[in-house]
Amino acid sequence: MIHSFDLGPQSSETHNEKLDRSISRKGADPGAVIWLTGLSGSGKSTVAVSVDRILHERGRSSVVLDGDIIRRGLSKDLGFEHRDRYENVRRIAEVAKLLAEAGFTVLVSCISPLEKDRQSARRIIAPVRFLEVFVETPIEECIRRDPKGLYRKALSGEIKNFTGISSPYEAPLKPDLCIRTADADSETLAALVVRTVCERGDAAFAFHQSG
């Protein structure tokens, strides 16, 4: 049997107007971006995944944008010169903003080694709420961990422009939060990230607080 449906008159509303209306309906549930920066092997992704789990448990829509995964897809055409690093950060910031405007809490795990590039990301994402988290892990500890063997290759000269070895990492001047993965486990630090956002008066997080 063939069914027919009367769709009625088509709306003249533009795509952007529909998007704005959809976002405004969320009201008490706006999005946010939590940007974790630090050296390779510092623990950024591990903490981001832990925060993501906590938020899901609280009924919050969240998503992780992992720098390594972005490099294999969206930014696979980019190298590691300064201009390419900036473009990588810019692309991630644009995607993060779109997701946050749709109501997601976006957890960005990205080395993003230069202060000016991180400030650019903050400007792109504005006026969406932005929390910069510095995952402060000594390079000696990152080298000791070296889960992918990248530091070994960088120290031997196999990898060029490697952050912390042959390319600089500029620590954030005024991060919203500084965490040290050498001093605590990822679950403890993830809870600290969420608590910090709540203490800053972010209704999107406080709304789903439990216990």
C-alpha positions as CSV (number, residue, x, y, z in Angstrom):
1,M,0.0,0.0,0.0
2,I,1.3,3.4,-0.9
3,H,0.7,6.2,1.7
4,S,0.7,9.8,0.8
5,F,1.5,12.6,3.2
6,D,0.3,16.2,3.1
7,L,3.4,18.2,4.2
8,G,1.5,21.4,4.1
9,P,3.0,24.7,3.1
10,Q,6.8,24.8,3.1
11,S,8.4,27.2,5.6
12,S,10.3,30.1,4.3
13,E,12.6,30.0,7.4
14,T,16.2,29.8,6.4
15,H,18.6,27.1,7.6
16,N,20.4,29.6,9.9
17,E,17.1,30.7,11.4
18,K,16.2,27.1,12.1
19,L,19.6,26.5,13.7
20,D,19.3,29.6,15.8
21,R,15.8,28.5,16.9
22,S,16.9,25.0,17.7
23,I,19.8,26.3,19.8
24,S,17.6,28.8,21.6
25,R,15.2,26.0,22.6
26,K,17.9,24.4,24.7
27,G,17.7,27.4,27.1
28,A,19.1,26.1,30.4
29,D,21.3,23.5,28.6
30,P,23.8,25.5,26.6
31,G,27.1,24.1,25.3
32,A,30.7,24.7,26.4
33,V,34.2,23.9,25.2
34,I,36.8,22.4,27.6
35,W,40.2,22.7,25.9
36,L,42.9,20.5,27.3
37,T,46.5,21.5,26.2
38,G,49.8,19.9,27.1
39,L,52.7,17.9,25.8
40,S,52.3,14.6,24.0
41,G,51.9,11.9,26.6
42,S,50.8,14.3,29.3
43,G,47.5,12.6,29.8
44,K,45.1,15.0,28.0
45,S,43.1,12.3,26.2
46,T,42.8,10.1,29.2
47,V,41.4,12.9,31.3
48,A,39.1,14.1,28.5
49,V,37.6,10.6,28.1
50,S,37.1,10.4,31.9
51,V,35.3,13.8,31.9
52,D,33.2,12.6,29.0
53,R,32.1,9.6,31.0
54,I,31.2,11.6,34.0
55,L,29.1,14.0,31.9
56,H,27.3,11.2,30.2
57,E,26.5,9.7,33.6
58,R,24.9,13.0,34.5
59,G,22.8,13.1,31.4
60,R,24.9,15.7,29.7
61,S,25.5,15.5,25.9
62,S,29.3,15.6,25.4
63,V,31.9,14.7,22.7
64,V,35.6,14.4,22.6
65,L,37.7,15.9,19.8
66,D,41.0,14.1,20.1
67,G,44.0,15.8,18.3
68,D,45.5,12.5,17.1
69,I,42.2,11.4,15.5
70,I,41.8,14.9,14.0
71,R,45.3,14.6,12.5
72,R,44.3,11.3,10.8
73,G,41.2,12.8,9.3
74,L,40.1,16.4,9.2
75,S,43.8,17.7,9.3
76,K,45.5,14.8,7.5
77,D,46.7,17.3,4.8
78,L,48.6,19.4,7.4
79,G,52.2,19.1,8.6
80,F,53.8,20.4,11.8
81,E,55.2,23.8,10.7
82,H,53.8,26.7,12.7
83,R,51.3,27.7,10.0
84,D,50.0,24.1,9.8
85,R,49.8,23.9,13.6
86,Y,47.7,27.1,13.6
87,E,45.4,25.8,10.9
88,N,44.9,22.5,12.8
89,V,43.9,24.5,15.9
90,R,41.6,26.7,13.8
91,R,39.8,23.8,12.3
92,I,39.3,22.1,15.7
93,A,38.0,25.4,17.2
94,E,35.5,25.8,14.4
95,V,34.2,22.3,14.8
96,A,34.1,22.7,18.6
97,K,32.1,25.9,18.3
98,L,29.5,24.3,16.0
99,L,29.0,21.4,18.4
100,A,28.8,23.6,21.4
101,E,26.3,25.8,19.8
102,A,24.2,22.7,19.3
103,G,24.3,22.1,23.0
104,F,27.2,19.7,23.4
105,T,30.0,20.0,26.0
106,V,33.0,19.6,23.7
107,L,36.2,18.2,25.2
108,V,39.2,19.1,23.0
109,S,42.4,17.2,23.6
110,C,45.1,18.9,21.6
111,I,48.7,19.8,22.2
112,S,48.1,23.3,20.7
113,P,51.6,24.3,21.7
114,L,51.5,28.1,21.0
115,E,49.8,30.6,23.2
116,K,48.7,32.8,20.3
117,D,47.0,29.9,18.6
118,R,45.1,28.9,21.8
119,Q,44.0,32.6,22.2
120,S,42.8,32.5,18.6
121,A,40.8,29.4,19.4
122,R,39.2,31.1,22.3
123,R,38.2,34.1,20.1
124,I,36.8,31.8,17.4
125,I,34.7,29.9,20.0
126,A,33.4,33.0,21.8
127,P,30.8,33.8,23.0
128,V,30.5,30.0,23.8
129,R,31.9,29.3,27.2
130,F,35.5,28.2,27.1
131,L,37.6,26.6,29.8
132,E,41.4,26.2,29.1
133,V,42.9,23.3,31.1
134,F,46.6,23.0,31.2
135,V,47.7,19.4,31.7
136,E,51.0,20.1,33.3
137,T,53.2,17.0,33.1
138,P,57.0,17.3,33.1
139,I,58.6,16.4,29.9
140,E,60.8,13.9,31.7
141,E,57.6,12.1,32.8
142,C,56.2,12.2,29.2
143,I,59.4,10.7,27.9
144,R,59.3,8.0,30.5
145,R,55.7,7.1,29.5
146,D,56.2,7.5,25.8
147,P,53.2,5.2,24.9
148,K,53.7,5.6,21.2
149,G,57.5,5.7,21.1
150,L,57.4,9.2,19.6
151,Y,59.8,10.7,22.1
152,R,62.3,8.0,21.3
153,K,62.0,8.7,17.6
154,A,62.2,12.5,18.2
155,L,65.3,12.2,20.3
156,S,67.0,10.1,17.7
157,G,66.1,12.6,15.0
158,E,63.6,10.4,13.2
159,I,60.8,12.8,13.8
160,K,61.3,16.5,13.1
161,N,59.4,19.5,14.7
162,F,58.3,17.4,17.7
163,T,56.8,19.5,20.4
164,G,59.0,19.7,23.5
165,I,62.1,18.3,21.7
166,S,62.7,20.1,18.5
167,S,59.7,22.4,18.5
168,P,58.6,24.7,21.4
169,Y,55.7,24.3,23.8
170,E,54.5,27.5,25.4
171,A,52.7,26.8,28.7
172,P,49.4,28.8,29.1
173,L,49.9,32.2,30.7
174,K,46.6,32.2,32.5
175,P,44.9,28.8,32.2
176,D,41.4,28.4,33.8
177,L,42.7,25.3,35.5
178,C,46.0,23.5,35.9
179,I,46.1,19.7,36.5
180,R,49.0,17.4,37.1
181,T,48.6,13.8,35.9
182,A,51.8,12.8,37.7
183,D,50.2,13.6,41.1
184,A,46.7,12.1,40.7
185,D,44.8,9.5,38.6
186,S,42.6,10.5,35.6
187,E,39.3,10.0,37.4
188,T,40.3,12.3,40.3
189,L,41.4,14.9,37.8
190,A,38.3,14.6,35.7
191,A,36.1,15.1,38.7
192,L,38.2,18.3,39.5
193,V,37.6,19.6,36.0
194,V,33.8,19.1,36.3
195,R,33.8,20.6,39.8
196,T,35.7,23.6,38.6
197,V,33.2,24.3,35.9
198,C,30.4,24.0,38.3
199,E,32.1,26.4,40.8
200,R,32.4,28.9,38.0
201,G,28.6,29.0,37.9
202,D,28.1,27.1,34.6
203,A,24.4,26.1,34.7
204,A,24.9,23.5,32.0
205,F,27.0,21.4,34.4
206,A,25.3,22.3,37.7
207,F,21.9,21.5,36.2
208,H,22.8,17.8,36.1
209,Q,24.6,17.6,39.4
210,S,23.6,14.6,41.5
211,G,24.2,13.6,45.1
